[in-house]
Amino acid sequence: AESKEPLLSIASKRLVSLDRSSNYIRREFDEFCSLNADWLDSAAVFHCLSNSDDLRGLNWWDWPADLRDRKRSAIQECEARCEEEISEFKALQFLFNRQWMSLRNYANS
């Protein structure tokens, strides 16, 4: 899995950089993000925070209170600072979901 991480990173960055108006997979990605925003947005921010240099290795309940308690201004600051990483995380979730659904449909056929 470790050897695939750079390739997955490249794939997710390419997906995010695609033109929304002329690329169907980018539109699928945007729809996936909209339909799954209830968990995807929080998961992406959590991923970004938990991998940041100052919080890596800490339990979330040991994070600074503003982040631990999800104070809106602290979350917005994280979203702005980690925009690229958040987009990449969402793209990876989308790509995994596409493969999972394909496998599931194959298994159910």
N, C-alpha and C positions, 0 to 999 in steps of 0.2 A: 504494500500500500504506500509506503514511504516514497518509492520510486515513481509512483503515479502522481504524487502531489504537485510537482512542478507542471505536469501536463494538464492537470485539472485546473490549476491556477491560470494557465494560458487560455484554456477553453472558456473559463468563466469571464476572464477579462475581455475576450473577443465577443462573447455574447453581450455583455454590458455595453460594448462600444458600437454594436450594430445600430443601424438607422431604423427607428421605430416604424417609419412610414412605408418602407419598402422590404421589410424582412419579416416573414411569418413567424419564425422562431422567436424573434425579439418581441413580437406582439403576444405570442403564447407566454413568454416569460413575464411580461407586464401583467397579463391577465392572471397568471399564477400568483404574482405578488399581491395583486388586489384581492383575489379570492382567499388568500391565506394570511392576510395582514394581521389578523388577530393573534397569531402565534409567531409568524415569521419576523415581524419587526422587532419584537422583544427578544427573540432568539438571536437575531443578528447583532443587536446592541450588546447582549450578554456575551456573545462570542468575542466581539471586539474588546470589551472591557476585560474579560477574563484572560485575554492574550496580551494585554498591554503590559509594558515593562514594569510599571509600578504596582500592578495587581496580580500578575502571574504567580500562581502558587498559593494565593490567599483564598480562603473560603469567602463566598459572597457576603456572608454575615459579618465578616471582618473588614469589608470595604469601607471607605469613608461614608458617613451617614447620608450625604446627599445622593450618592450612587446606590447605596444599599437600599435606601427608602424610595428610590426612583423619583427623586425630585425632578420635576419637569425641566427646569433650567439646566440641571446637570446632564440629563439624558439628551437634551437638544445640543448641548456642547459636544457630547460624545458623538452624536450623529453627524455633526458638522466636521469634527476632527477625523472621524473614521469613515467618511462617506465611501471611499473606494473599497475598503475592507468589508463594509456592510453590504455593498452591492455584490462583491465577489461571493460572500457567504450566501446571499439570496440566490445567486446564479447557480452555485453548487447544489443548493437544495432543489432548485428547479430541475437541473440535469439529473440528479438522483431520482427525483419523482418521475421524470419521463421514463427512465430505464426501469424503475420499479413497476410502473403501470404496464409497460410493454411486457415485462416478464410475467406479471400477474395475468394479463390477458392471454398470453401464450399458455400458461399453466391451466387456465380455466377453459381453454378451447378443446 
